[in-house]
Amino acid sequence: MIILSGPFAILVIVFGFLFLSLFFYFIPVGLWISAIAAGVKINLLNLIGMRLRRVIPTAIIGPMIKSHKAGLQLKTDQLEAHYLAGGNVDRVVDALIAAQRAEIDLTFERAAAIDLAGRDVLEAVQMSVNPKVIQTPVVTAVAMDGIQVMATARVTVRANIERLVGGAGEETVLARVGEGIVTTVGSAKAHTKVLENPDSISETVLDKGLDSGTAFEILSIDIADVDVGKNIGAQLQTDQAEADKEIAQAKAEERRAMAVAEEQEMKARVQEMRAKVVESEAEVPKAMAEALRTGKMGVMDYMNMQNIKADTQMRENISDLGNGNSPAKSNKKDK
């Protein structure tokens, strides 16, 4: 009997531990035994190949056992291909089992395509069995009488397995239902008609076939709440009247500015004419001096003119006294 001791024994133990760890890593014996016990035919070489292909064996063998117990005929190659494509194998198998129990025709290829498209295939199968209720946000519309109507609706939808790949989602359904509500309310002659019969909204919207091209089938549209909002027609008329008033005020201000400008222009013209009068009056003494110098006008003529001028000023002063004005003020005004 060979007895190992010292560092060599420790080295052998370490290598033995590493060998066993690698062995059970590449050859999951426990998983193989579980598969054999569940009736799933798989060999150890296939499990080793999964490790070499960087596939986690538990991610394949676990769903394989579930599918076998559920009576589904799936192959490991199908599950491996879906796993390598980035899909959720366990979710797809659960969806196939749920579809089989609900007697829904769903193949592995279609379930894998739905999963790879980014949709929850198990939730889609559950929605096919148990329809889902989605509620629209508050939709605001205006009737023909100008009264605003605010409505919310509950839409009962069921997943359409055939259209899950490439079909529009819940957002499209809600948008179409909101558009139908706006159209129906907008075509009503009065908002009271909508309040009296809110079912007319759901009936009109359902007749439009809003679920075409979507991943859902609309089962019913129920109006949850209808409220009356603002009087949009009156508000628009008020806004229009306010705008007309502002336009009229702007035009009046424009005319006033033009009148002020014209007044200032006339004042400028008056000042210009006064300047010409003063200029002309300045020429009078020169003309009289020239007439005296040339003999065309005598000294007596000049004195008579001064007397007439003094008499005229006296009469003006007397007239100012009769009107209650003092001669001093009159003289200041003349100056």
Rosetta silent file (secondary structure, phi, psi, omega in degrees, C-alpha in Angstrom):
SEQUENCE: MIILSGPFAILVIVFGFLFLSLFFYFIPVGLWISAIAAGVKINLLNLIGMRLRRVIPTAIIGPMIKSHKAGLQLKTDQLEAHYLAGGNVDRVVDALIAAQRAEIDLTFERAAAIDLAGRDVLEAVQMSVNPKVIQTPVVTAVAMDGIQVMATARVTVRANIERLVGGAGEETVLARVGEGIVTTVGSAKAHTKVLENPDSISETVLDKGLDSGTAFEILSIDIADVDVGKNIGAQLQTDQAEADKEIAQAKAEERRAMAVAEEQEMKARVQEMRAKVVESEAEVPKAMAEALRTGKMGVMDYMNMQNIKADTQMRENISDLGNGNSPAKSNKKDK
SCORE:     score description
SCORE:     0.000 S_00000001
   1 L     0.000  129.436 -177.039    0.000    0.000    0.000 S_00000001
   2 L   -93.123  125.640  179.305    1.384    3.357   -1.079 S_00000001
   3 L  -110.319  121.738  179.952    1.055    6.121    1.465 S_00000001
   4 L   -94.485  139.289  179.281    1.446    9.661    0.179 S_00000001
   5 L  -148.150  160.248  176.480    2.672   12.331    2.470 S_00000001
   6 L    82.825 -159.450 -177.568    4.053   15.796    2.326 S_00000001
   7 H   -62.223  -31.072 -179.297    3.679   18.296   -0.511 S_00000001
   8 H   -64.317  -38.403  179.504    3.153   15.565   -3.090 S_00000001
   9 H   -65.408  -40.939  178.850    0.015   14.387   -1.333 S_00000001
  10 H   -63.381  -39.978  179.879   -1.385   17.930   -1.244 S_00000001
  11 H   -64.086  -41.385  179.422   -0.656   18.325   -4.960 S_00000001
  12 H   -64.298  -41.067  179.859   -2.462   15.083   -5.776 S_00000001
  13 H   -63.765  -42.884  179.686   -5.472   16.152   -3.752 S_00000001
  14 H   -62.639  -46.519  179.693   -5.609   19.547   -5.517 S_00000001
  15 H   -64.295  -37.223  178.314   -5.352   17.958   -8.974 S_00000001
  16 H   -64.473  -39.851  178.369   -7.970   15.396   -8.019 S_00000001
  17 H   -65.753  -42.379  178.422  -10.349   18.133   -6.905 S_00000001
  18 H   -64.283  -39.050 -179.594   -9.803   20.091  -10.124 S_00000001
  19 H   -65.022  -44.363  179.051  -10.358   16.960  -12.212 S_00000001
  20 H   -65.306  -38.213  178.958  -13.609   16.130  -10.471 S_00000001
  21 H   -63.032  -46.223  178.242  -14.794   19.746  -10.769 S_00000001
  22 H   -65.248  -36.776 -178.464  -14.112   19.798  -14.545 S_00000001
  23 H   -63.782  -50.502 -178.059  -15.636   16.351  -14.942 S_00000001
  24 H   -74.470  -17.468  175.264  -18.920   17.229  -13.264 S_00000001
  25 H   -73.752  -48.597 -178.159  -18.920   20.645  -15.034 S_00000001
  26 H   -80.524  -24.988  179.380  -18.709   19.159  -18.527 S_00000001
  27 L  -122.857   86.230  179.736  -20.659   16.016  -17.598 S_00000001
  28 L   -71.598   85.734 -175.303  -23.650   17.075  -15.412 S_00000001
  29 H   -63.512  -40.140 -179.664  -24.377   13.583  -14.147 S_00000001
  30 H   -62.124  -40.915  178.302  -27.065   14.772  -11.752 S_00000001
  31 H   -66.825  -37.970  179.090  -28.962   16.540  -14.540 S_00000001
  32 H   -64.100  -41.571  179.025  -28.578   13.479  -16.772 S_00000001
  33 H   -64.798  -40.316  178.465  -30.018   11.264  -14.042 S_00000001
  34 H   -62.530  -40.611  179.745  -32.968   13.665  -13.590 S_00000001
  35 H   -66.236  -43.015  179.180  -33.681   13.579  -17.333 S_00000001
  36 H   -63.278  -39.634 -179.648  -33.517    9.789  -17.457 S_00000001
  37 H   -67.003  -30.089  179.158  -35.833    9.579  -14.442 S_00000001
  38 H   -84.260   -4.519  178.911  -38.337   11.892  -16.181 S_00000001
  39 L    90.559   11.883  179.306  -38.278    9.766  -19.310 S_00000001
  40 L   -90.849  121.495 -178.632  -36.303   12.217  -21.465 S_00000001
  41 L   -82.900  112.942  178.457  -33.861   10.406  -23.704 S_00000001
  42 L  -153.287  142.427 -178.571  -30.549   12.226  -23.698 S_00000001
  43 L  -106.778  166.535 -177.008  -26.981   11.044  -23.573 S_00000001
  44 H   -66.447  -32.307 -179.995  -23.945   12.409  -21.807 S_00000001
  45 H   -64.126  -34.949  177.802  -22.227   13.332  -25.074 S_00000001
  46 H   -66.490  -37.435  177.513  -25.098   15.682  -25.897 S_00000001
  47 H   -67.150  -39.277  177.336  -24.692   17.356  -22.506 S_00000001
  48 H   -64.487  -38.836  178.431  -20.953   17.731  -23.098 S_00000001
  49 H   -63.719  -34.355  176.230  -21.718   19.234  -26.521 S_00000001
  50 H   -61.596  -43.584  178.685  -23.990   21.806  -24.865 S_00000001
  51 H   -61.537  -41.864 -179.565  -21.109   22.923  -22.671 S_00000001
  52 H   -68.724  -28.762  177.914  -18.842   23.208  -25.686 S_00000001
  53 L   -87.945    8.567  179.338  -21.504   25.203  -27.549 S_00000001
  54 L    59.867   42.350  175.334  -21.769   27.513  -24.526 S_00000001
  55 L  -112.721  129.593  178.616  -25.294   26.435  -23.762 S_00000001
  56 L   -73.669  118.020 -176.081  -26.300   26.034  -20.114 S_00000001
  57 H   -59.441  -36.854 -178.615  -27.659   22.467  -19.854 S_00000001
  58 H   -64.645  -28.877  178.871  -30.151   23.346  -17.106 S_00000001
  59 H   -71.407  -15.753 -179.954  -31.731   25.968  -19.410 S_00000001
  60 H  -106.361  -45.404 -174.323  -32.493   23.175  -21.911 S_00000001
  61 H   -69.335  -39.908  179.047  -33.052   20.056  -19.836 S_00000001
  62 H   -58.762  -55.424  175.822  -35.466   21.722  -17.366 S_00000001
  63 H   -60.838  -31.375  179.172  -37.893   22.966  -20.072 S_00000001
  64 H   -64.422  -40.759  178.428  -37.380   19.655  -21.912 S_00000001
  65 H   -64.586  -43.903  179.190  -38.585   17.726  -18.863 S_00000001
  66 H   -61.271  -44.142 -178.993  -41.627   20.034  -18.491 S_00000001
  67 H   -66.278  -36.389 -179.932  -42.569   19.681  -22.158 S_00000001
  68 H   -67.065  -41.532  179.288  -42.184   15.879  -22.024 S_00000001
  69 H   -67.706  -28.801  179.122  -44.411   15.632  -18.982 S_00000001
  70 L   -83.152   -5.143  178.986  -46.979   17.871  -20.720 S_00000001
  71 L    87.302   15.874  177.740  -46.978   15.601  -23.780 S_00000001
  72 L   -88.034  137.877  179.454  -45.213   18.027  -26.123 S_00000001
  73 L   -96.754   85.967  178.916  -42.901   16.543  -28.720 S_00000001
  74 L  -113.196  152.349  179.268  -39.937   18.937  -28.644 S_00000001
  75 L  -109.886  152.640  179.925  -36.350   18.304  -29.583 S_00000001
  76 H   -65.414  -30.641  179.203  -33.247   19.534  -27.832 S_00000001
  77 H   -63.569  -38.186  177.997  -31.977   21.008  -31.091 S_00000001
  78 H   -63.760  -44.738 -179.033  -35.037   23.292  -31.266 S_00000001
  79 H   -67.920  -38.851  178.900  -34.552   24.478  -27.699 S_00000001
  80 H   -64.872  -42.740 -179.276  -30.820   24.992  -28.185 S_00000001
  81 H   -62.226  -41.038  178.851  -31.348   26.995  -31.382 S_00000001
  82 H   -68.113  -37.625  178.808  -33.842   29.265  -29.621 S_00000001
  83 H   -65.024  -44.414 -179.929  -31.505   29.672  -26.642 S_00000001
  84 H   -67.351  -25.091  177.771  -28.562   30.593  -28.887 S_00000001
  85 L   -79.571   -3.296  178.652  -30.786   33.112  -30.718 S_00000001
  86 L    95.188   13.784 -179.003  -31.320   34.924  -27.424 S_00000001
  87 L   -87.387  169.460  178.403  -34.786   33.633  -26.634 S_00000001
  88 L  -100.139   99.148 -174.707  -36.329   32.592  -23.331 S_00000001
  89 H   -64.934  -44.452 -177.240  -36.698   28.828  -23.651 S_00000001
  90 H   -62.608  -38.958  179.606  -38.483   28.336  -20.345 S_00000001
  91 H   -66.954  -40.146 -179.884  -41.046   31.036  -21.193 S_00000001
  92 H   -65.084  -42.703 -179.907  -41.746   29.540  -24.618 S_00000001
  93 H   -65.608  -41.315  176.874  -42.284   26.058  -23.172 S_00000001
  94 H   -60.783  -39.718  178.816  -44.627   27.438  -20.507 S_00000001
  95 H   -65.829  -39.690  178.792  -46.592   29.227  -23.243 S_00000001
  96 H   -65.362  -38.709  178.143  -46.849   26.022  -25.297 S_00000001
  97 H   -66.439  -43.726  178.698  -48.103   24.102  -22.277 S_00000001
  98 H   -63.603  -40.060  178.936  -50.685   26.812  -21.487 S_00000001
  99 H   -66.110  -38.049  178.380  -51.825   26.889  -25.133 S_00000001
 100 H   -64.957  -40.806  179.726  -52.191   23.107  -25.191 S_00000001
 101 H   -67.193  -33.915 -179.391  -54.310   23.169  -22.043 S_00000001
 102 L   -89.301    4.619  179.947  -56.486   25.957  -23.495 S_00000001
 103 L    57.865   43.873  175.822  -56.745   24.136  -26.860 S_00000001
 104 L  -103.088  131.873 -178.784  -55.085   27.011  -28.699 S_00000001
 105 L   -76.763  101.629 -179.753  -53.251   26.125  -31.890 S_00000001
 106 L  -138.466  117.656  178.709  -49.713   27.342  -31.193 S_00000001
 107 L   -89.935  163.984  179.863  -46.624   25.766  -32.709 S_00000001
 108 H   -65.067  -38.402 -178.725  -43.103   25.980  -31.327 S_00000001
 109 H   -62.666  -42.791  179.811  -41.919   27.964  -34.347 S_00000001
 110 H   -69.607  -40.282  178.160  -44.602   30.617  -33.892 S_00000001
 111 H   -63.419  -40.253  177.972  -44.059   30.805  -30.137 S_00000001
 112 H   -65.962  -38.597  178.835  -40.310   31.194  -30.680 S_00000001
 113 H   -65.245  -40.803  178.223  -40.923   33.918  -33.282 S_00000001
 114 H   -63.587  -41.581 -179.797  -43.216   35.806  -30.880 S_00000001
 115 H   -65.568  -42.974  179.865  -40.611   35.534  -28.110 S_00000001
 116 H   -70.422  -21.790  177.628  -37.782   36.734  -30.369 S_00000001
 117 L   -75.953   -5.375  177.073  -39.981   39.639  -31.532 S_00000001
 118 L    97.259    5.044  178.950  -39.836   41.002  -27.991 S_00000001
 119 L   -98.381  152.496  177.594  -43.351   40.079  -26.873 S_00000001
 120 L   -81.991  103.067 -173.695  -44.225   38.025  -23.811 S_00000001
 121 H   -69.180  -34.103  177.976  -45.591   34.877  -25.424 S_00000001
 122 H   -66.798  -41.410  177.281  -46.890   33.437  -22.126 S_00000001
 123 H   -64.728  -35.540  178.359  -48.796   36.647  -21.385 S_00000001
 124 H   -63.988  -41.446  178.028  -50.196   36.563  -24.921 S_00000001
 125 H   -66.018  -41.062  178.587  -51.548   33.028  -24.371 S_00000001
 126 H   -63.841  -37.428  177.473  -52.995   34.077  -21.022 S_00000001
 127 H   -69.822  -26.412  176.131  -54.674   37.090  -22.675 S_00000001
 128 H   -68.924  -32.685  178.826  -56.176   34.774  -25.276 S_00000001
 129 H   -85.539  -44.885 -177.735  -57.830   32.823  -22.464 S_00000001
 130 L  -118.680   99.541 -177.042  -58.508   35.721  -20.089 S_00000001
 131 L   -57.736  152.274 -176.876  -59.119   39.013  -21.987 S_00000001
 132 E  -106.734  144.765  178.435  -57.463   42.136  -20.654 S_00000001
 133 E  -107.455  122.196  176.598  -59.149   45.468  -19.906 S_00000001
 134 E  -117.482  141.972 -177.048  -57.211   48.609  -20.775 S_00000001
 135 E  -109.034  135.193  178.683  -58.464   52.120  -19.989 S_00000001
 136 L   -78.810  154.023  169.975  -57.985   55.095  -22.229 S_00000001
 137 L   -68.233  176.082 -179.668  -56.828   58.435  -20.847 S_00000001
 138 L   -66.482  120.894 -179.433  -59.325   61.292  -20.739 S_00000001
 139 E  -101.449  123.535 -178.310  -60.333   62.022  -24.339 S_00000001
 140 E  -104.027  128.012  178.512  -61.498   65.588  -24.989 S_00000001
 141 E  -139.430  164.159 -177.599  -63.812   66.338  -27.906 S_00000001
 142 E  -123.953  125.089  176.640  -66.143   69.200  -28.914 S_00000001
 143 L   -74.649  174.198 -175.836  -69.708   68.704  -30.083 S_00000001
 144 L   -69.995  -18.957  176.882  -71.250   70.762  -32.872 S_00000001
 145 L   -85.358    4.363  175.375  -72.865   73.128  -30.344 S_00000001
 146 L    88.425    3.696 -178.960  -69.397   74.136  -29.115 S_00000001
 147 E   -92.097  134.869 -178.921  -69.559   72.353  -25.732 S_00000001
 148 E   -81.827  135.469  178.556  -66.527   70.330  -24.696 S_00000001
 149 E  -122.258  129.942  179.146  -67.101   66.685  -23.715 S_00000001
 150 E  -114.185  124.644 -174.463  -64.515   64.646  -21.786 S_00000001
 151 E  -134.091  148.269  171.545  -64.839   60.866  -21.884 S_00000001
 152 E  -125.438  146.628 -176.436  -62.900   57.811  -20.730 S_00000001
 153 E  -132.605  149.620  173.235  -63.441   54.280  -22.048 S_00000001
 154 E  -108.245  122.192 -175.709  -62.531   50.756  -20.973 S_00000001
 155 E  -107.949  121.676  177.248  -61.472   48.557  -23.875 S_00000001
 156 E   -95.061  118.145 -175.966  -61.637   44.776  -23.463 S_00000001
 157 E  -123.503  153.906  175.086  -59.087   43.130  -25.755 S_00000001
 158 E  -127.838  136.039 -177.507  -57.977   39.577  -26.412 S_00000001
 159 E   -65.294  137.308  176.364  -54.581   38.680  -27.822 S_00000001
 160 L  -104.185  104.314 -174.825  -54.592   37.467  -31.417 S_00000001
 161 H   -58.835  -35.785 -176.222  -51.882   34.825  -31.656 S_00000001
 162 H   -68.117  -24.967 -175.682  -51.853   34.963  -35.451 S_00000001
 163 H  -112.718   14.296 -179.463  -51.051   38.687  -35.483 S_00000001
 164 L   -67.102  -33.047  176.780  -48.653   38.945  -32.550 S_00000001
 165 L   -88.174  112.267  179.210  -45.687   39.068  -34.932 S_00000001
 166 L    91.772   -5.963  179.653  -45.877   42.372  -36.800 S_00000001
 167 L   -86.130  153.034  179.521  -49.120   43.542  -35.177 S_00000001
 168 E   -72.697  159.034 -175.248  -49.487   46.900  -33.433 S_00000001
 169 L   -95.816 -162.570 -176.653  -49.589   47.089  -29.639 S_00000001
 170 H   -64.835  -34.173 -178.057  -51.850   48.546  -26.964 S_00000001
 171 H   -60.599  -38.975  179.345  -50.792   52.137  -27.711 S_00000001
 172 H   -66.558  -40.812  178.997  -52.225   51.868  -31.240 S_00000001
 173 H   -62.076  -45.646  179.719  -55.514   50.458  -29.929 S_00000001
 174 H   -63.548  -40.195  179.762  -55.853   53.284  -27.393 S_00000001
 175 H   -64.444  -41.188 -179.829  -55.012   55.897  -30.039 S_00000001
 176 H   -68.376  -39.863  177.531  -57.620   54.515  -32.438 S_00000001
 177 H   -64.218  -42.479  176.737  -60.287   54.348  -29.749 S_00000001
 178 H   -60.927  -40.786  177.977  -59.517   57.954  -28.759 S_00000001
 179 H   -64.135  -39.868  178.327  -59.785   59.022  -32.390 S_00000001
 180 H   -64.951  -37.716  178.115  -63.136   57.243  -32.692 S_00000001
 181 H   -65.041  -43.650  179.782  -64.454   58.993  -29.580 S_00000001
 182 H   -62.672  -41.857 -179.791  -63.392   62.398  -30.919 S_00000001
 183 H   -65.834  -42.614 -178.051  -65.044   61.708  -34.274 S_00000001
 184 H   -66.626  -45.747  179.221  -68.283   60.485  -32.714 S_00000001
 185 H   -65.965  -39.965 -179.362  -68.599   63.385  -30.281 S_00000001
 186 H   -65.114  -26.764  179.141  -67.642   65.898  -32.976 S_00000001
 187 L   -87.581   -5.860  178.143  -70.421   64.661  -35.269 S_00000001
 188 L   -75.666  136.848 -178.114  -73.067   64.998  -32.536 S_00000001
 189 L   -68.542  -30.783  179.839  -75.328   68.029  -33.015 S_00000001
 190 L  -144.827  150.234 -179.173  -75.442   68.744  -29.281 S_00000001
 191 H   -68.647  -22.872  178.677  -73.490   67.565  -26.290 S_00000001
 192 H   -65.396  -30.187  177.033  -76.744   66.559  -24.598 S_00000001
 193 H   -63.230  -38.775  178.901  -77.160   63.801  -27.202 S_00000001
 194 H   -69.155  -40.901 -179.820  -73.862   62.309  -26.076 S_00000001
 195 H   -68.233  -34.540 -179.876  -74.790   62.582  -22.401 S_00000001
 196 H   -70.419  -36.544 -175.558  -78.194   60.991  -23.003 S_00000001
 197 L  -136.632   76.966  179.765  -76.809   58.022  -24.917 S_00000001
 198 L   -68.271  -18.640  178.215  -73.090   57.389  -24.270 S_00000001
 199 H   -64.707  -21.742  179.145  -73.482   53.871  -25.714 S_00000001
 200 H   -62.984  -29.451  178.470  -73.687   55.468  -29.155 S_00000001
 201 H   -65.594  -50.281 -177.945  -69.988   56.273  -28.850 S_00000001
 202 H   -64.818  -38.099  179.386  -68.983   52.647  -28.222 S_00000001
 203 H   -63.828  -43.886 -179.406  -71.311   51.358  -30.960 S_00000001
 204 H   -66.613  -40.178 -178.530  -69.901   53.782  -33.533 S_00000001
 205 H   -68.210  -40.239  179.820  -66.312   53.083  -32.532 S_00000001
 206 H   -64.154  -33.375 -179.210  -66.783   49.303  -32.645 S_00000001
 207 L   -69.838  -13.606 -176.812  -68.203   49.513  -36.166 S_00000001
 208 L   -81.597   -9.761 -179.029  -64.984   51.103  -37.406 S_00000001
 209 L    63.865   54.540 -174.492  -62.920   47.888  -37.037 S_00000001
 210 L   -72.645  -14.348 -177.059  -60.196   49.498  -34.965 S_00000001
 211 L   -88.315    3.966  179.147  -58.413   46.203  -34.247 S_00000001
 212 L   -68.528  132.541  179.534  -57.320   45.664  -37.847 S_00000001
 213 L    80.225    5.444  178.928  -53.565   45.379  -38.118 S_00000001
 214 E  -108.440  169.413  179.872  -53.113   45.071  -34.358 S_00000001
 215 L   -87.509   12.366 -176.182  -52.085   42.151  -32.179 S_00000001
 216 E  -131.807  161.952  173.215  -55.416   42.247  -30.360 S_00000001
 217 E  -118.155  119.884 -178.307  -59.080   41.622  -30.959 S_00000001
 218 E   -78.445  120.030  179.965  -61.385   44.230  -29.458 S_00000001
 219 E   -90.164  -40.791 -179.684  -64.274   42.513  -27.680 S_00000001
 220 E  -158.514  154.930  174.312  -66.056   45.556  -26.248 S_00000001
 221 E  -128.123  115.772 -177.614  -65.688   49.278  -25.656 S_00000001
 222 E  -115.329  127.854  178.054  -67.465   50.608  -22.591 S_00000001
 223 E   -76.278  116.085 -176.688  -67.717   54.316  -21.800 S_00000001
 224 E   -83.703  -36.954 -175.433  -66.620   54.632  -18.177 S_00000001
 225 E  -156.352  140.995  176.925  -67.206   58.333  -17.603 S_00000001
 226 E  -133.099  124.644  178.870  -68.531   61.351  -19.510 S_00000001
 227 E  -126.890  154.537  176.981  -68.128   64.913  -18.231 S_00000001
 228 E   -95.649  131.883 -178.792  -68.997   68.315  -19.642 S_00000001
 229 E  -103.896 -137.521 -176.164  -66.090   70.698  -20.048 S_00000001
 230 E   -80.570  161.768  172.558  -65.779   74.261  -21.256 S_00000001
 231 E   -87.729   89.008 -174.798  -67.987   76.126  -23.714 S_00000001
 232 H   -65.721  -37.036 -179.701  -65.412   76.209  -26.486 S_00000001
 233 H   -62.072  -45.861  178.677  -67.754   77.965  -28.937 S_00000001
 234 H   -66.241  -37.509  178.998  -68.387   80.864  -26.577 S_00000001
 235 H   -65.040  -39.453  177.654  -64.722   81.041  -25.700 S_00000001
 236 H   -65.029  -40.735  177.899  -63.783   81.212  -29.372 S_00000001
 237 H   -64.628  -39.498  177.726  -66.332   83.978  -29.956 S_00000001
 238 H   -63.607  -44.076  178.617  -64.978   85.863  -26.947 S_00000001
 239 H   -62.914  -38.855  179.104  -61.437   85.505  -28.214 S_00000001
 240 H   -66.382  -40.995  178.195  -62.528   86.674  -31.667 S_00000001
 241 H   -64.701  -39.316  178.088  -64.297   89.704  -30.197 S_00000001
 242 H   -64.743  -40.418  178.000  -61.218   90.524  -28.132 S_00000001
 243 H   -65.495  -41.322  177.712  -59.044   90.220  -31.221 S_00000001
 244 H   -62.779  -39.451  179.317  -61.418   92.472  -33.214 S_00000001
 245 H   -63.705  -42.761  179.097  -61.349   95.031  -30.392 S_00000001
 246 H   -64.609  -36.818  177.786  -57.567   95.043  -30.362 S_00000001
 247 H   -65.858  -43.361  179.099  -57.521   95.474  -34.141 S_00000001
 248 H   -63.748  -40.388  177.292  -59.976   98.369  -33.921 S_00000001
 249 H   -63.269  -39.643  178.973  -57.918   99.972  -31.152 S_00000001
 250 H   -65.067  -41.289  178.369  -54.791   99.602  -33.227 S_00000001
 251 H   -66.311  -40.506  177.803  -56.469  101.213  -36.234 S_00000001
 252 H   -63.828  -40.334  177.472  -57.817  104.063  -34.060 S_00000001
 253 H   -64.283  -37.067  177.768  -54.351  104.625  -32.605 S_00000001
 254 H   -64.071  -43.636  178.667  -52.963  104.679  -36.115 S_00000001
 255 H   -65.250  -39.294  178.792  -55.513  107.316  -37.173 S_00000001
 256 H   -63.455  -41.862  179.289  -54.794  109.368  -34.035 S_00000001
 257 H   -63.700  -38.296  178.208  -51.065  109.217  -34.719 S_00000001
 258 H   -66.083  -39.043  179.092  -51.676  110.346  -38.303 S_00000001
 259 H   -66.113  -41.438  177.657  -53.858  113.224  -37.055 S_00000001
 260 H   -62.887  -41.667  179.018  -51.188  114.297  -34.559 S_00000001
 261 H   -63.648  -40.672  179.077  -48.553  114.132  -37.264 S_00000001
 262 H   -66.566  -37.478  177.468  -50.722  116.204  -39.594 S_00000001
 263 H   -62.877  -44.177  178.363  -51.331  118.753  -36.812 S_00000001
 264 H   -63.796  -35.755  178.409  -47.621  119.074  -36.181 S_00000001
 265 H   -66.066  -40.330  178.733  -47.062  119.475  -39.886 S_00000001
 266 H   -65.794  -39.532  177.177  -49.647  122.278  -40.039 S_00000001
 267 H   -62.281  -39.485  178.209  -48.011  123.992  -37.066 S_00000001
 268 H   -63.537  -38.764  178.129  -44.696  123.790  -38.832 S_00000001
 269 H   -65.879  -40.863  178.707  -46.258  125.365  -41.916 S_00000001
 270 H   -61.227  -43.294  177.812  -47.774  128.179  -39.797 S_00000001
 271 H   -62.565  -37.812  178.458  -44.364  128.891  -38.279 S_00000001
 272 H   -64.490  -42.607  178.926  -42.869  128.877  -41.735 S_00000001
 273 H   -66.729  -39.198  177.611  -45.458  131.397  -42.989 S_00000001
 274 H   -62.108  -39.791  178.195  -44.917  133.590  -39.898 S_00000001
 275 H   -61.603  -39.011  177.896  -41.214  133.552  -40.589 S_00000001
 276 H   -66.588  -38.231  178.135  -41.923  134.726  -44.124 S_00000001
 277 H   -63.020  -45.478  178.683  -44.213  137.502  -42.769 S_00000001
 278 H   -61.371  -39.098  179.231  -41.502  138.647  -40.345 S_00000001
 279 H   -64.366  -40.635  178.646  -39.024  138.568  -43.165 S_00000001
 280 H   -68.019  -40.361  178.965  -41.330  140.640  -45.320 S_00000001
 281 H   -63.395  -31.198  178.283  -41.989  143.117  -42.491 S_00000001
 282 H   -67.117  -21.383  179.958  -38.235  143.537  -42.090 S_00000001
 283 H   -81.914  -17.314 -176.874  -38.102  144.759  -45.675 S_00000001
 284 H   -63.586  -51.949  178.718  -40.632  147.557  -45.025 S_00000001
 285 H   -57.056  -36.563  178.565  -38.266  149.949  -43.153 S_00000001
 286 H   -64.532  -41.534 -179.591  -35.679  149.400  -45.840 S_00000001
 287 H   -66.290  -38.680  179.040  -38.185  150.245  -48.537 S_00000001
 288 H   -67.133  -39.955  177.982  -39.329  153.380  -46.664 S_00000001
 289 H   -62.888  -41.937  178.772  -35.729  154.504  -46.171 S_00000001
 290 H   -64.645  -38.350  178.989  -35.077  153.957  -49.840 S_00000001
 291 H   -66.655  -40.000  176.952  -38.244  155.914  -50.722 S_00000001
 292 H   -64.907  -38.805 -176.929  -37.200  158.855  -48.489 S_00000001
 293 H   -69.822  -38.075 -177.577  -33.719  158.801  -49.931 S_00000001
 294 H   -86.730   -8.283  178.077  -34.900  158.791  -53.520 S_00000001
 295 L    87.563    7.381  178.138  -37.613  161.345  -52.881 S_00000001
 296 L   -75.977  -14.383 -179.115  -40.520  159.113  -53.698 S_00000001
 297 L  -138.960  132.622 -178.498  -41.856  159.690  -50.205 S_00000001
 298 L   -91.639  172.662 -179.790  -41.868  162.946  -48.253 S_00000001
 299 H   -68.916  -36.331 -179.608  -41.366  163.597  -44.568 S_00000001
 300 H   -66.420  -37.800  175.904  -45.011  164.582  -44.148 S_00000001
 301 H   -60.895  -40.811 -179.820  -46.106  161.329  -45.698 S_00000001
 302 H   -66.159  -40.689 -179.946  -43.978  159.454  -43.179 S_00000001
 303 H   -66.621  -42.092  176.460  -45.433  161.470  -40.269 S_00000001
 304 H   -58.946  -40.233  179.586  -48.999  160.853  -41.455 S_00000001
 305 H   -64.886  -39.530  179.423  -48.300  157.119  -41.582 S_00000001
 306 H   -66.799  -38.939  177.241  -46.942  157.164  -38.010 S_00000001
 307 H   -61.856  -43.048  178.626  -50.069  159.055  -36.840 S_00000001
 308 H   -62.567  -39.700  179.643  -52.301  156.454  -38.473 S_00000001
 309 H   -64.906  -41.455  178.712  -50.325  153.689  -36.849 S_00000001
 310 H   -65.946  -41.522  177.416  -50.622  155.345  -33.408 S_00000001
 311 H   -60.893  -40.466  179.377  -54.386  155.815  -33.860 S_00000001
 312 H   -63.059  -43.205  179.917  -54.739  152.153  -34.791 S_00000001
 313 H   -65.381  -36.985  179.006  -52.822  151.005  -31.702 S_00000001
 314 H   -64.375  -44.004  178.432  -54.960  153.290  -29.484 S_00000001
 315 H   -61.048  -39.511  179.176  -58.159  151.776  -30.868 S_00000001
 316 H   -64.622  -38.371  178.455  -56.819  148.261  -30.224 S_00000001
 317 H   -66.402  -41.025  177.848  -56.003  149.218  -26.614 S_00000001
 318 H   -63.462  -39.302  177.735  -59.478  150.612  -26.099 S_00000001
 319 H   -64.279  -38.473  178.510  -60.946  147.423  -27.572 S_00000001
 320 H   -66.918  -37.382  177.232  -58.869  145.294  -25.207 S_00000001
 321 H   -64.012  -36.718  178.192  -60.089  147.321  -22.208 S_00000001
 322 H   -67.609  -29.000  178.583  -63.679  146.655  -23.261 S_00000001
 323 L   -88.365    0.088  179.485  -62.969  142.904  -23.393 S_00000001
 324 L    89.945   10.438  178.715  -61.363  142.909  -19.937 S_00000001
 325 L  -100.675  140.410  178.517  -57.755  142.710  -21.168 S_00000001
 326 L   -82.763  149.198  178.471  -55.109  145.129  -19.955 S_00000001
 327 H   -61.245  -29.906 -179.050  -53.044  147.046  -22.474 S_00000001
 328 H   -63.768  -45.048  179.042  -49.889  145.702  -20.860 S_00000001
 329 H   -64.421  -38.148  179.117  -50.885  142.123  -21.589 S_00000001
 330 H   -63.284  -41.118  178.250  -51.887  143.087  -25.088 S_00000001
 331 H   -63.945  -37.361  179.149  -48.507  144.748  -25.644 S_00000001
 332 H   -65.809  -39.208  178.416  -46.748  141.641  -24.335 S_00000001
 333 H   -63.143  -39.853  179.377  -48.747  139.482  -26.728 S_00000001
 334 H   -64.227  -37.117  179.034  -47.839  141.836  -29.611 S_00000001
 335 L   -67.279    0.000    0.000  -44.211  141.588  -28.654 S_00000001
